[in-house]
Amino acid sequence: MLIGEYEHSLDVKGRIIMPAKFRDDIGDKFIVTKGLDGCLFAFSKEEWTKFEEKLSILPISNKDARAFTRFFFAGAIDCELDKQGRFLISSNLREFAGFTKDVVIVGMNSRIEIWSKEKWEDCNDNLSADDIAEKMEMLGI
């Protein structure tokens, strides 16, 4: 299970260190793609296959389904950890997520979210425990 929050910095080549606690679950080879809310998603090969199967059953005749599928597949890249546990984020994904230097890598159970530190802080500044509790109730949690 992928849980926790870790801060790292991009190196000059656009590489990020994968937190050691995530390496077993995500694997040495994994997929990174555009995520929601301005972050990137990283999936193990196994979890990507599950996600891919869900997208493949969407009707091609539906404009929203095509846009949704295009969003995730067009931005997807294969990543591999090097001997130091680093992986390269392509320039188009770095630009999409607004990465400059500092990033936050967050475990989200079956995937990882990779945020620019600024966006992560903005996202969390707008949350309160009361708001979360109210939304959990609306979702039946």
N, C-alpha and C positions, 0 to 999 in steps of 0.2 A: 504494500500500500504506500502510495506517495503522499507524504504529509510533511508539513514544515515550511519555513520561509528562510531563504538564504540570500545574502547580498554578495554580489561579485562585481567585477569590473571587466569591461571589454578590453582586450589587448589591442595593440595597434593594427593587427591583422583582422580584427572582428571576431575573435574567438572568446568563448566564455568557458569557465571551469564548471563542469557538472558537479553538483554537491555529491560527496562520497556516499551519503545515505540514499541517494537516488539511483546510483549506478547499477545495482543489481536488478531493480525493478524496471528501469528504462532500457537496459541492455547497452551493449557496445555500439549497436547500430539502431537508429530510430528515425522518426519523421518529425520535422518541424514545419509548421504552416502558420498562416495568418489565424489569429484567434479573434474572439469577440472582445468588445470593450477596449480595443487598442493594444492588446497584448499578443504574444505568440503562444501557440499550443505546441507541446511536444508529446508524441505518443510512442510507446514501445511498438515494435513491429506487430505484435499480437493485438494490441489495442487499436492500432491504425487499421488493421484488417477488419475488425468489428465495425469501426466507424465507416470505413469504405463500403462495407456491405449495406449499411443503413442508407448511405447516400446513393448507392447503385439502384435501389428500388424506387427512388423518387421518379415520378413521371417526367419524361423528357419534354412532354407537351406543355408542362406547367412552367411559366416564365419565372416564378419565384424559385421553383425547384432547380431550374437551370442556373440561376444566379447564385443560389446557395452552394451548389456543387462546384461551380466555377470558382467561387471565392476560396474554398478550401483546397481544391486540387491544383489550381494554377499557381498558388503560392507555396505549395509543398516542396520540401527538399529532403533528400536523404542526408542524414548526419552520421558521423562516426567519431567516437572518442579516440583521441590520440593517447600516447603513453602517459601523458601528464593529466589525463581526464578532461581535456579541452575539446570543444567542438566549434566549428565555424558556422556563423550565421551569415547568410548571403546578404549582400548590400541592399537588395530590394526589401528583404524582411526587416533588416535593421532600420531602414527608412520608414517602413510601414509602422513599426512599433515605436518610433521616435527615440531609438537608442543613441545616446551620445557617449557616455562613459559607464555610469553605474546602473546595474540591473538588479532586479529581485527575481529569484527563481522560487516558485511556490508549488508545493505538492498539492494536487487536487484529486486525490484518490487514484483515478485511473489515467490521469494525464498530468502534465506539468504546464504551468503558465509561466511565461517569461515576460516581465514588465520592465519598462524604464522605471528607474527609481522614482522619478517625478510623478509619473502617472499612477504608480502604486500608492504613493503617499496621498495624492489627490483623491484616489478612489476610496482609501481608508479614512480620510478626513471627513468624508461625507456620510459615514456610517455611524450609527449609534446602536448600542445593545437593544434599546427599545424598538428602534426601527426593524432590526433583524428579527426580534421576537414577534413583532406584528406580522411581518412577511412570512415567517415560519408557520404561524397559525393559519394564514391565508392558503399556504401550500399544503396544509394538513400534516405538518411535522410536529 
